[in-house]
Amino acid sequence: MGLAPGREVPPHIDIHYYWRTHLRIHIPVITNPGVLFTCGDETVHMAAGECWVFNSFLRHDVQNKGDAQRIHLVLDTVGGGILPELMRAAEKGALNRGCWLLALALAKA
């Protein structure tokens, strides 16, 4: 999933039935410090190589204020297998601030 410099994804909430059964995982591949992802009241920069899961039922948006393309590997899943276990492990040992779960454990699997 790409986002050109100076572009944005406007604020929205994923309310379609699809999101009641699916989870989206973002893995930044190419990014720059000007790429800011806001979910709820928090804004973060997702660094290259990290794995992120967020609550898409909260208002969220992304802005690329940098001068380079942003490219994320984006995976939609219904979960299963060891994914729930990896996410629980990440919650215990990584960033877990309301909207966000920095699931570094996924990168180590």
Summary of the structure (lengths in Angstrom):
residues: 109
radius of gyration: 13.5
end to end distance: 22.4
largest distance: 38.7
contacts: 302
relative contact order: 0.27
helix: 18%
strand: 40%
